[in-house]
Amino acid sequence: MNATRLLKHSNQQPLRIAVTRPNGQEQSLMAELKAAGADPFHIPLLAIDLLEETPIDRTTLLNLDLYSKVICVSPITANIFLDRLDQYWPQPPVQVLWVTPGAGTAAILDDYGLPVVYPEQGDNSEAMLTLPALIDVAGEKILLCKGEGGRHLLKSTLEERGAQVSELFLYKRVCPPILNAERELLQSEFFDVILISSLDALNNLVQLAGTEPSLFNTPLLVSSPRLRHEARALGFKIIVQAKGAGGQWQQAALESIASQR
């Protein structure tokens, strides 16, 4: 993106953006936003706790060559999975095709030398389900790598299409503490927009910041139709939906917001 695109149109001041990704997952987006002229603040509304590997998990990994496709739903999922893959497969099985929701997660697997596909437009479950690799899957065994909880759309849709889907849970999401000063910023309409890319982060936002009317007047940028629906149900007044959580989709939506302020 060209520099200085994320300035408020009316007064050319930087767009103030709350980035709510977990610690360690915000750096690249923060750098991109700064380069585009925005003023981003990192207030993590999610924390990631790794899950201990169970005997069932171990068996799943040892039987990886039985799966035709492995889906990693996020960068954190891909990184954790590859750490475990190293323990059991010095040479990953060649017949497995890897699937991700976006280019960022795909790059992690591609750097490892794995064949990977991802949707060109959008980077959420809905976009993934339009991939040719996930349409005609009757009789296939597919491994879905993810965190505890989360959406069930991928699993249920692939099973409706005739696949046998196993899940490998690698982490759980927890609500982190935030500083009083961070809470006050969220409650004060200080931000021009708050970025939300998961239902847990959305619920934690309300839990941590309370139900101050000013919070619900702050525009939210969400990454899926489901999040837009849930945010509306919680009472947020201004909701903009990006095509996904990837940096390019977030920035495109932010440009639209900036041009209207």
N, C-alpha and C positions, 0 to 999 in steps of 0.2 A: 504494500500500500504506500502511496506517496505520503511524504511528511505533511503534517499540519492539516490533515483531513478531519480530525476529530476535535474540531473547534466549534463552539456554539455559534450558529449563524448570526444571531442578533448582535453579539458583542465581541465575537472572536476570542472569547476566553476558552481555555481548555475544558473539555468535557470531563467532569469528575465522576469516576467510575469505581464502584466497589467490586473487586474481584474476589470471589468467595471460594475458590478452589482450595483443596487441602494444602497444607505446607509441603513444599517440594514439587508441586504441580502447577505453580503459578508463574514461574520465572519467564518462560518463553512468551506467554500471553502478555505479561506486564511489560516486557521489553518491546513487543510489537505495538502495544497501545501507546507507550511513551514515544516511540519513533513516529507514530501517526499524529502526535500533537496532543494526546489526552493526558489527564492527570489521574493515573490509577492508584488506588489504595488497596492493599491486600488485607482482607478480614476473613480468615478461613471459617467457614460455617460447617465444615466436615473435617473429621480426622479419620485416618485409616489404621486399623489394628489388624495385623496379620493373624490368620488362623493357623493353628498347629495342624500339621499333616496327619491325617488319620490312616489306618490300615486300608480303608476303602479308597482313599485318595491315592495311596501308593499303588494299589492294584490298577486303578484307572490309568495312572501314568505308565506303568509297566506294559499295559495293553494298548498303548497309544496307536500302535500300528493297525489296530482293528477298526479305527475310525477313518472315514473318508474325508471328513472336514473337522477342523477345530476353530471355534469362534472365540476371539478375545475381544471383550466389549469396551476396553479402555486402555490407555497407556499403562496405568498402574497394574491392570490385569496382565498385560503382556509381559511387563518386567518381572512380576512375581512368578508367572508361569515359566518364563525362560530360566530363571534361577533354579526352579525345580526340575525342569527338563534336563539341565546339565548333569544332574545327579544320576539320571537313569538312561539317558540316550546321548552318548558322545557323538553319534551320528543320527540325527532325527530321521524317522521313517519317511522315505521319499514319496510315498503315494498319498500323503496327507496334504490337502489344500487348506490354507489358513485364510480366515475371513475376519475382517475388522469393520467397524463403522466408519472409519475415516482415515485420512492420509497420515495423521500423526501416529496412531497406533500401528498402522501398516509399516511405517518407516522403521519402527523398532524391530518388527519381525523380519523385514527385508534386510536390515543390517546384519541380522543373525544368519541370513542365507536361506530363509524360508520362502516358498512361493505363496504369495498373498494377494487377495483381491479385496476391493472395497468400493462403495458407491461413489460415483463422481459428483452427484448432486445430493447434498445432505449427508449428515453423519449420525443418524439415529436408527433405531430398530426398524422403523417404517421404511427407511431408505435401504437398509440391508436386505430386507425381505423382497426387494425388487431385483436383486442381483440374480442373473441367470444361474449362478452356482447354488442358490438356495431355493429355486423354484421347483425344479424337477428332482426331488430328493426321496421319492418313495423307496423304501427298503434300505436306505443308507443309515449308518450309525454316525451321529454327530455329537461332538463334545462341546459343551458351552461353558466357558471359563468366565467367572464373574465374582462379585461380592455377594455376601448374604443379603437376602431380600431383593429389592429392585424389581424391575418389570418382569412380567411373565410372557410378554407378547412373542418374543422369539421362540421360546420353547413350545408354547401352545400352537403357534402357527405352523412351525416345522412339523410338529406331531400331526396336525391336521393334514399336512401334505404327505404324510406317510413315513416320515423319518423316525428313527429311534434316538431320542435325545437324552444324553446324560449330562449332569451338571457337576462342575468342579468348583467348589466355593473356596476362594483363596484369601478373603479378608472380610472384615465387617466394618461398617461405617458407624462412627460414634459422634456424639455432639461435643465439640470442644468448648472449653471456657473462652470467653472473650473479655477484653479489658473494658472497664466502665467507660473510658473515653471512646472506644469503638462502638459500644452500645449507644452512646449519646449521638454519635455521628449518624448511625442508622436511623435514629428516632427523630432527627432534626431536619430532614429534607436537605441535608448538606450535599448528598450525592445527586447527580443528574440521572444516574441509572445504576441499578444493582444487577449484576450478572448471576443468573441461577441456572445450573445445568443438571440438577438432580432433585428428586422429590425430597430426599433427606435434607438437603441444604435449604430447600424452601421451608420445610417444617421447622428446621432449626433456627432459621431467620426469625420466625414468629416466636418461637420459644425463647430465644435469647434477647430479642429486642422488644418483646411485649406487643401490646395491641395499641400503641400510640397511633392516633389518626394520621399523623404525618408520615409514618412508615408506609401506610397503605396508599398514600398519595405519591410516593416515589416510584418512578417508572421501573418496571422489571423487564429485563431481557432474558427470555427463557429459550430453551433449545428444542422443545418438542410440543406437539399439540396437547399431550397429556399434562405437561407442566402448565401450559396456558390455562387449561380447564381447572386445574387444582388451585392455581393462583387466583383465578377469578372467584372460585368458591370460598377462598379464605378472605376475600374482601379487597384485594388489590385493584386499584382503579385503572392504572395504565400498564398494559402488558403488550410487549412486542415479542413476536416469535421469530427467532433466527432459524435457518435451515438445519442447524446442528450446533454442537458444542465446539467444533473446530475453530481455530483462530480466524480463518478466512470468512466463515459464516458469521461469527460474532462481529467482526470488523465491518462487514457489509451492512449488518443491521444497525450498528452504532453510527455509521455514516448517515443513515436515514434519520436516526434520532437527532444527531447533531444538526442536520440541515433544517430541522423544524423548531429549533430552540433559539 
